[in-house]
């Protein structure tokens, strides 16, 4: 999945209104952020696979046992929650911590139907999971958009008014951000790989897009 990962942070916002929306959406995409960082050091790998170029979207074969295992995602969520708790002056409740960890762990539930068989429960599990929705480009695009928009609806419908100041004050902000993210999903689903260089081109581009998207979503509340 791609923009669907932000939905978990949007859904978590009504339950953890004190936690910045940018942080909650980052939690949902955190395993991808960690993956792109780890591949810079050769710990995990990100490879363009010629056999997948004409087979749906996301033409990459990856080895990411730490960032894309359920255990790794949960540990990453705990680490992000601990970092937030240690660096903020706000009162951080256990419900806030649980929201961050759950958003990160939810990454696994969304990867399972979309990925080809390359995600695991634990890093060294012998069984890899994935239903392969990436092989169906149009389905991937519409499912991703539907999940993201559903999460956005939960946020706009149930979050406290004080967490909606950004888009309530600036009327064009919400539709602008939605269009940006749907455009990002369209590129993910229908765009071609820009080069054969994944480590120093594709990964930084994807990482930058994830961080920019979380920052933009944070503007909905501030």
C-alpha positions as CSV (number, residue, x, y, z in Angstrom):
1,X,0.0,0.0,0.0
2,X,1.0,3.7,-0.3
3,X,-1.4,6.5,0.7
4,X,-3.6,4.0,2.5
5,X,-1.0,3.9,5.2
6,X,-1.9,7.4,6.2
7,X,-5.4,6.3,7.0
8,X,-4.4,4.6,10.3
9,X,-3.0,7.9,11.6
10,X,-6.2,9.7,10.5
11,X,-8.4,7.1,12.2
12,X,-6.2,7.3,15.4
13,X,-6.5,11.1,15.7
14,X,-10.0,11.1,17.4
15,X,-8.6,8.6,20.0
16,X,-5.4,10.5,20.6
17,X,-6.2,14.2,19.9
18,X,-3.1,15.4,21.8
19,X,-0.7,13.7,19.4
20,X,0.2,15.7,16.3
21,X,-1.5,14.4,13.2
22,X,1.8,14.5,11.3
23,X,3.3,12.1,13.9
24,X,0.3,9.7,13.7
25,X,0.4,9.6,9.9
26,X,4.1,9.1,10.1
27,X,3.5,6.2,12.4
28,X,1.4,4.5,9.8
29,X,4.1,4.9,7.1
30,X,7.0,4.3,9.6
31,X,8.0,0.9,8.3
32,X,8.5,2.3,4.8
33,X,10.6,5.2,6.2
34,X,12.8,2.7,8.1
35,X,13.1,0.5,5.1
36,X,14.3,3.4,2.9
37,X,16.9,4.4,5.6
38,X,18.1,0.8,6.1
39,X,18.7,0.2,2.4
40,X,21.2,3.1,2.4
41,X,23.4,1.1,4.7
42,X,22.8,-2.2,2.8
43,X,20.9,-3.8,5.7
44,X,17.8,-4.2,3.6
45,X,17.6,-4.1,-0.2
46,X,15.4,-2.3,-2.7
47,X,15.8,-3.7,-6.3
48,X,14.1,-2.9,-9.6
49,X,12.9,-6.2,-11.0
50,X,12.6,-6.4,-14.8
51,X,10.2,-9.3,-14.6
52,X,7.7,-7.1,-12.7
53,X,7.8,-4.1,-15.0
54,X,4.8,-5.3,-16.9
55,X,3.1,-6.9,-14.0
56,X,1.0,-4.4,-12.2
57,X,2.6,-1.6,-10.1
58,X,5.6,-1.4,-7.8
59,X,8.1,-3.3,-9.9
60,X,10.5,-3.9,-7.1
61,X,11.7,-7.1,-5.4
62,X,12.7,-6.3,-1.8
63,X,14.4,-7.9,1.1
64,X,13.2,-6.1,4.2
65,X,12.9,-8.6,7.1
66,X,13.2,-6.0,9.8
67,X,11.2,-3.1,8.7
68,X,8.4,-5.2,7.0
69,X,7.8,-7.9,9.6
70,X,5.0,-7.5,12.1
71,X,7.4,-7.7,14.9
72,X,9.6,-5.0,13.4
73,X,6.7,-2.7,12.7
74,X,5.5,-3.1,16.3
75,X,9.0,-2.4,17.7
76,X,9.3,0.7,15.4
77,X,6.0,2.0,16.8
78,X,7.1,1.5,20.3
79,X,10.4,3.3,19.5
80,X,8.5,6.2,17.9
81,X,6.2,6.5,20.9
82,X,9.1,6.5,23.3
83,X,10.9,9.2,21.3
84,X,7.8,11.3,21.2
85,X,7.2,10.9,24.9
86,X,10.8,11.8,25.8
87,X,10.9,14.9,23.6
88,X,7.5,16.6,24.1
89,X,6.4,18.8,26.9
90,X,2.8,17.6,26.4
91,X,1.2,15.1,28.7
92,X,1.5,11.8,26.9
93,X,-1.1,9.2,28.0
94,X,-0.9,5.5,27.5
95,X,-3.8,5.9,25.0
96,X,-1.6,8.2,23.0
97,X,1.3,5.6,23.0
98,X,-1.2,2.8,22.0
99,X,-2.4,4.9,19.1
100,X,1.1,5.4,17.8
101,X,2.1,1.7,18.1
102,X,-1.2,0.6,16.6
103,X,-0.8,2.9,13.6
104,X,2.7,1.5,13.0
105,X,1.6,-2.1,13.4
106,X,-1.4,-1.6,11.1
107,X,1.1,-1.3,8.3
108,X,1.3,-5.1,8.3
109,X,-2.5,-5.5,7.8
110,X,-2.4,-3.3,4.7
111,X,0.7,-4.8,3.2
112,X,-0.7,-8.4,3.5
113,X,-3.3,-8.0,0.7
114,X,-1.3,-5.7,-1.5
115,X,2.2,-7.1,-1.5
116,X,3.5,-10.1,-3.3
117,X,4.7,-12.7,-0.9
118,X,7.5,-10.8,0.8
119,X,6.4,-9.8,4.3
120,X,6.8,-11.9,7.5
121,X,5.5,-12.1,11.0
122,X,9.1,-12.1,12.4
123,X,12.3,-11.1,10.6
124,X,13.5,-14.7,10.2
125,X,10.2,-16.4,9.7
126,X,10.4,-19.0,6.9
127,X,7.0,-18.1,5.6
128,X,6.4,-15.0,3.5
129,X,3.0,-13.5,3.1
130,X,1.2,-11.4,0.5
131,X,-1.9,-11.7,-1.7
132,X,-0.5,-9.8,-4.6
133,X,-2.9,-7.0,-5.2
134,X,0.0,-5.0,-6.7
135,X,-0.4,-7.2,-9.8
136,X,-3.7,-5.4,-10.4
137,X,-2.9,-1.7,-11.0
138,X,-6.4,-0.2,-11.3
139,X,-7.6,-2.2,-8.3
140,X,-4.7,-1.1,-6.2
141,X,-5.3,2.6,-7.1
142,X,-9.0,2.6,-6.2
143,X,-8.6,0.5,-3.1
144,X,-5.8,2.7,-1.8
145,X,-7.8,5.9,-2.5
146,X,-10.9,4.4,-0.8
147,X,-9.0,3.4,2.4
148,X,-7.3,6.8,2.6
149,X,-10.6,8.7,2.0
150,X,-12.3,6.6,4.6
151,X,-9.6,7.4,7.2
152,X,-9.9,11.1,6.2
153,X,-13.7,10.9,6.8
154,X,-13.1,9.5,10.3
155,X,-10.7,12.3,11.1
156,X,-13.0,15.1,9.8
157,X,-16.1,13.6,11.4
158,X,-14.9,12.6,14.8
159,X,-11.8,14.6,15.8
160,X,-12.3,17.5,18.2
161,X,-12.8,20.9,16.5
162,X,-9.5,22.1,17.9
163,X,-7.7,19.6,15.7
164,X,-9.2,20.9,12.5
165,X,-8.2,24.5,12.6
166,X,-5.8,24.2,9.7
167,X,-8.4,23.2,7.1
168,X,-11.3,25.0,8.7
169,X,-9.3,28.3,8.5
170,X,-7.9,27.7,5.0
171,X,-10.7,26.4,2.8
172,X,-8.5,25.2,0.0
173,X,-6.1,23.3,2.2
174,X,-8.2,20.1,2.5
175,X,-9.0,19.6,-1.2
176,X,-5.4,20.6,-2.1
177,X,-3.9,18.0,0.2
178,X,-6.3,15.3,-1.0
179,X,-5.5,16.1,-4.7
180,X,-1.8,15.9,-3.9
181,X,-2.1,12.5,-2.3
182,X,-4.3,11.1,-4.9
183,X,-1.8,12.3,-7.5
184,X,1.0,10.6,-5.6
185,X,-1.0,7.4,-5.6
186,X,-1.7,7.7,-9.3
187,X,2.1,8.0,-9.9
188,X,2.7,5.0,-7.6
189,X,0.1,2.9,-9.4
190,X,0.5,4.0,-13.0
191,X,4.0,5.7,-13.2
192,X,7.1,4.0,-14.4
193,X,10.3,3.5,-12.5
194,X,12.4,6.7,-13.2
195,X,15.8,5.0,-13.5
196,X,17.4,1.7,-12.7
197,X,19.1,3.2,-9.7
198,X,17.0,2.3,-6.6
199,X,19.4,2.9,-3.8
200,X,20.3,6.5,-4.5
201,X,17.3,7.7,-6.7
202,X,14.1,5.8,-6.0
203,X,14.5,5.3,-2.3
204,X,15.3,9.0,-1.6
205,X,12.3,10.1,-3.8
206,X,9.9,7.8,-2.0
207,X,11.3,8.7,1.4
208,X,10.9,12.4,0.6
209,X,7.4,11.9,-0.6
210,X,6.4,10.1,2.6
211,X,7.8,12.7,4.8
212,X,6.3,15.5,2.8
213,X,2.9,13.8,2.8
214,X,3.0,13.5,6.6
215,X,4.0,17.1,7.0
216,X,1.1,18.2,4.7
217,X,-1.4,16.1,6.5
218,X,-0.3,17.8,9.7
219,X,-1.3,21.1,8.2
220,X,-4.9,20.0,8.4
221,X,-4.9,20.6,12.1
222,X,-2.5,23.6,12.5
